[in-house]
Amino acid sequence: MRINVRKILFFIVAAVFSNHVLAANHHDEFFGFIKAKDTVQARKSLINWQKEEPNSADMYAGWYNYYYWSGTRENISQSVNLPDGVDDYLLISDSTGKHTGYLYSIVSYCKDSIEQAFRLLDEGTAKNPQRLDLHFGRVYLMFKVANGPSTSVCAQVAEKWDNKATLMDISDYLCQLLDASDTKNWLWLNSEKMDDGEEFFYDNMQSYFVEFMGKADFEAAEKLVDKLLTKKQTLKFRADKASLLASKGEYSKAVSIFSIIHKDYPKDDIVTWNTAMCYEKMGDTKNALKYYKKIEKSTDVEWQSKAKEAVFKLKMKK
């Protein structure tokens, strides 16, 4: 696999919102300096912006981007063995073609800069609670500095850094956001109301759930999905809860949810498949075959093929 040499990704990207007319030139000026990697002028720009608009959410977003950018370092490392969790790398071979090691990137964060980014985000959201970009900016930053194999904090300050978030800390923050905010009136850049703010909010919540699951933090994932289900009993969130239980090996609980969802959405092949899989894991071949056979009648030929193969394998075991 080839290494992915990344540029620092800022949460607020001006190009995404090119259709917005900004009230002042501060935003464009600041990001111009950031693009030019001129930290001195970028900071001066923010200081002037803050004097003129001390409560501006966009100004706080600028400070967040400034400190995240200035506090992030990406270095290329080389080793004989690939560290756990590193997905992007380059294989190193000698002149004979023999594999000799790996080349990969390691991201580290400076304590002072990242703590300043957190402080400015908290101050900004306190003054602008409906600015969803600030909230999601904090979540993004929390994920970045959470314990993980491919990221690290400057070694000499890691133990003393209170803001080194855990995944449960992130789940707690998301649950607080679900409790405290009016999800129908989210604001974004230039404090303009988002037309699809509620849908965008819940889509991102589901993405965070998937990220927790990908990191196998079932406790953080369960706390979030349980809170989501108190807000919306959607197919997606109900299926997320059942999938979580199945991942924990609680197939009986999972299948009880999947089977109910199946009654509401009988043509959803994913739900039907997951129901069959849970029954199979439980050793209930009869019910597993029942649901696999339903998928054989799917309008999707790929699902038909998967189901036929599953039915064949189960029958061979009998």
C-alpha positions in Angstrom: 0.0 0.0 0.0 1.3 3.5 -0.9 1.8 6.0 1.9 -0.8 8.8 2.0 1.2 12.0 2.5 -1.4 14.3 3.8 -1.6 18.0 4.1 -3.1 19.3 7.3 -6.9 19.3 6.8 -8.6 22.3 8.3 -12.1 21.9 9.6 -13.3 25.1 8.2 -12.5 25.1 4.5 -13.4 28.3 2.6 -13.8 26.6 -0.8 -16.6 24.5 0.5 -18.6 27.6 1.2 -17.7 29.6 -1.8 -21.4 30.5 -2.4 -21.5 32.5 0.8 -20.9 36.2 0.8 -18.9 37.1 3.9 -19.7 40.3 5.8 -16.1 41.2 6.1 -12.7 40.4 4.6 -11.3 39.0 7.8 -12.1 35.4 6.9 -10.5 35.5 3.5 -7.5 37.5 4.8 -6.8 35.0 7.6 -7.0 31.9 5.4 -4.9 33.6 2.8 -2.1 33.9 5.4 -2.7 30.3 6.5 -2.4 29.1 2.9 0.8 31.0 2.6 2.0 29.4 5.8 2.6 32.9 7.3 2.0 32.3 11.0 3.0 35.9 12.0 0.5 37.6 9.7 -2.2 35.0 10.4 -2.0 35.8 14.1 -2.0 39.5 13.5 -5.1 39.1 11.3 -6.9 37.2 14.1 -6.0 39.7 16.7 -7.4 42.6 14.6 -10.5 40.5 13.8 -11.1 39.8 17.5 -10.9 43.5 18.3 -13.6 44.3 15.7 -15.8 41.3 16.3 -15.1 39.9 19.8 -18.0 37.4 19.8 -17.8 36.3 16.2 -18.1 32.5 15.7 -16.1 32.7 12.5 -13.3 34.5 14.4 -13.2 31.7 17.0 -13.2 29.1 14.1 -10.2 31.0 12.8 -8.3 30.8 16.1 -9.1 27.1 16.3 -7.7 26.5 12.8 -4.6 28.6 13.7 -3.7 26.6 16.8 -4.5 23.3 15.3 -2.3 24.1 12.3 0.6 25.5 14.3 0.4 22.6 16.8 0.4 19.7 14.4 3.5 18.0 13.2 3.7 15.1 10.7 6.9 13.2 10.4 7.9 10.2 8.2 9.1 7.2 10.2 10.8 4.0 9.1 10.9 0.6 10.9 11.4 -3.0 10.3 8.0 -3.9 11.8 4.8 -2.0 11.1 3.2 -0.5 14.2 -0.4 -1.7 15.0 -3.1 0.5 13.5 -1.0 2.0 10.7 -2.9 1.7 7.5 -1.0 4.0 5.2 2.6 2.9 4.5 5.1 2.2 1.8 7.0 -1.1 1.6 10.7 -0.8 1.5 12.8 -3.3 -0.5 16.5 -3.8 -1.1 18.1 -4.2 -4.6 17.2 -7.8 -4.7 13.5 -7.1 -4.1 13.6 -8.4 -0.5 11.2 -6.6 1.8 13.3 -4.8 4.5 10.8 -2.5 6.3 8.1 0.1 6.2 7.8 3.9 5.7 4.8 5.6 7.3 3.7 8.9 8.8 3.4 9.7 12.5 1.3 12.7 13.6 2.1 14.5 16.9 0.5 17.4 18.6 2.0 20.2 20.7 0.3 20.5 24.1 0.2 24.3 24.4 -1.2 24.8 20.9 -3.9 22.1 21.1 -5.0 23.2 24.5 -5.4 26.7 23.2 -7.5 25.4 20.3 -9.7 23.6 22.8 -10.0 26.7 25.0 -11.0 28.9 22.0 -13.5 26.4 20.8 -15.1 26.2 24.3 -15.2 30.0 24.5 -16.7 30.2 21.0 -19.4 27.6 21.5 -20.4 29.2 24.9 -21.1 32.5 23.0 -22.4 30.8 19.8 -24.1 27.5 21.0 -25.9 26.9 17.6 -22.7 27.0 15.6 -22.4 23.4 14.6 -19.1 23.8 12.9 -17.5 24.8 16.3 -19.0 21.8 18.0 -17.9 19.4 15.3 -14.5 21.1 15.2 -14.1 20.2 18.9 -15.1 16.6 18.2 -12.7 16.4 15.3 -9.9 17.6 17.5 -10.8 15.2 20.3 -10.6 12.3 17.9 -7.3 13.5 16.7 -5.7 13.6 20.1 -7.4 10.6 21.5 -5.1 7.7 22.4 -4.3 5.8 19.2 -1.4 4.0 17.5 -0.8 6.5 14.7 -0.9 9.7 16.7 0.9 11.0 19.8 1.4 14.0 21.9 4.8 15.5 22.5 6.3 12.8 24.8 7.5 15.2 27.5 4.0 16.6 28.3 1.7 13.6 27.5 1.2 12.6 31.1 0.3 16.1 32.2 -2.1 16.9 29.4 -5.7 16.9 30.7 -7.3 17.4 27.3 -5.9 14.2 25.9 -9.4 12.9 25.3 -10.6 9.3 25.5 -13.3 7.9 23.1 -15.7 7.9 26.1 -15.0 11.6 26.6 -16.0 12.2 23.0 -19.2 10.1 23.4 -20.0 12.1 26.5 -19.6 15.4 24.6 -21.8 14.2 21.8 -24.5 13.1 24.2 -24.4 16.5 25.9 -24.7 18.1 22.5 -27.8 16.0 21.8 -29.4 17.1 25.1 -28.5 20.8 25.0 -29.1 21.9 21.4 -31.9 22.7 19.1 -31.0 20.4 16.1 -33.4 22.1 13.8 -31.7 25.5 13.9 -28.0 24.8 13.4 -25.8 27.6 12.0 -22.7 27.2 10.0 -20.2 29.7 8.3 -21.2 33.3 8.6 -23.8 32.2 11.2 -26.2 31.3 8.5 -28.9 28.7 9.1 -28.3 25.3 7.5 -31.2 24.2 5.3 -30.5 20.6 6.1 -28.9 21.1 9.5 -30.8 18.5 11.4 -30.2 15.8 8.8 -26.5 16.7 8.6 -26.3 16.6 12.4 -27.7 13.1 12.7 -25.7 11.8 9.7 -22.5 12.9 11.5 -23.7 11.4 14.7 -24.1 8.1 12.9 -20.6 8.5 11.5 -19.2 9.0 15.0 -20.9 5.8 16.1 -19.2 4.0 13.2 -15.9 5.4 14.2 -16.3 4.2 17.8 -17.2 0.7 16.4 -14.2 0.8 14.1 -12.0 1.4 17.2 -13.8 -1.4 19.1 -14.9 0.9 21.9 -18.3 -0.6 22.4 -18.9 1.3 25.6 -18.6 4.7 23.9 -20.6 3.5 20.9 -23.4 2.1 23.1 -23.7 5.3 25.1 -24.0 7.4 21.9 -26.5 5.1 20.1 -28.7 4.8 23.2 -28.9 8.6 23.4 -29.7 8.8 19.7 -32.5 6.3 20.1 -34.1 8.6 22.7 -34.2 11.3 20.0 -35.1 9.3 16.9 -36.2 5.7 16.4 -34.9 5.5 12.9 -34.0 2.4 10.9 -30.4 3.5 11.0 -30.1 4.0 14.7 -32.1 0.8 15.6 -29.9 -1.2 13.3 -26.8 0.4 14.8 -27.9 -0.8 18.3 -28.5 -4.3 17.0 -25.2 -4.4 15.2 -23.4 -3.3 18.4 -25.0 -6.1 20.4 -24.0 -8.6 17.7 -20.4 -7.3 17.7 -20.4 -7.9 21.5 -21.5 -11.4 20.9 -25.0 -10.8 22.4 -26.7 -12.4 19.4 -30.0 -13.2 21.2 -30.5 -9.5 22.1 -29.4 -8.4 18.6 -31.7 -10.8 16.8 -34.7 -9.6 18.8 -34.1 -6.1 17.5 -33.3 -7.1 14.0 -36.4 -9.3 13.7 -38.6 -6.4 14.8 -36.9 -4.0 12.3 -37.4 -6.6 9.6 -41.2 -6.5 10.2 -41.1 -2.7 9.7 -38.7 -2.9 6.7 -39.2 -6.4 5.1 -37.4 -5.5 1.9 -34.2 -4.2 3.6 -31.7 -6.8 2.6 -29.0 -5.7 5.1 -31.5 -6.0 8.0 -32.6 -9.4 6.7 -29.1 -10.6 6.3 -28.1 -9.5 9.8 -31.1 -11.3 11.2 -30.1 -14.5 9.5 -26.4 -14.1 10.6 -27.5 -13.7 14.2 -29.6 -16.8 14.1 -26.7 -18.7 12.5 -24.3 -17.5 15.2 -26.8 -18.8 17.8 -26.9 -22.2 16.1 -30.5 -21.7 15.1 -30.2 -23.1 11.6 -33.9 -23.2 10.9 -34.5 -19.5 11.4 -31.2 -18.6 9.7 -32.3 -20.5 6.6 -35.7 -18.8 6.8 -34.2 -15.3 6.6 -31.4 -16.2 4.0 -34.2 -17.6 1.8 -36.0 -14.3 2.0 -32.9 -12.6 0.5 -32.8 -15.2 -2.3 -35.9 -13.3 -3.5 -34.2 -9.9 -3.4 -34.3 -7.7 -6.5 -30.5 -7.2 -6.0 -28.6 -10.0 -7.8 -25.6 -9.7 -5.6 -27.7 -10.2 -2.5 -29.4 -13.2 -4.2 -26.0 -14.7 -4.8 -24.8 -14.2 -1.3 -27.9 -15.7 0.1 -27.8 -18.8 -2.1 -24.2 -19.4 -1.0 -25.1 -19.0 2.7 -28.1 -21.4 2.3 -25.9 -24.0 0.5 -23.2 -23.8 3.3 -25.8 -24.1 6.0 -27.4 -27.1 4.4 -24.0 -28.8 4.0 -23.6 -28.5 7.8 -26.9 -30.3 8.6 
